[in-house]
Amino acid sequence: MSQLDTIVASLRQEKAALEAQISRVDAAISALAGVSADLKQAAPKAVTKTAATKRTRTPMTAAQKKQVSAPMKKYWAARKK
């Protein structure tokens, strides 16, 4: 019976160690959740304003279109096979 008591005592110690580890993990999660919330509130508003501006492109010249057209025709022909 003493061997069984030793095993039970060992399991109780392991349980206590695991519970302590769980509490440390919970504390770390809480700390990170707080930091995450702070970062979301501190996001600069200027970033969203610049993202809303429309980007303009210069139109392609006929020569540029022709230059792009040939490789793309080869590409799509290979894709159809």
Sequence and secondary structure as in RCSB ss.txt:
>XXXX:A:sequence
MSQLDTIVASLRQEKAALEAQISRVDAAISALAGVSADLKQAAPKAVTKTAATKRTRTPMTAAQKKQVSAPMKKY
WAARKK
>XXXX:A:secstr
 HHHHHHHHHHHHHHHHHHHHHHHHHHHHHHHHHHHHHHHHT  THHHHHHTS        HHHHHHHHHHHHHH
HHHHH 
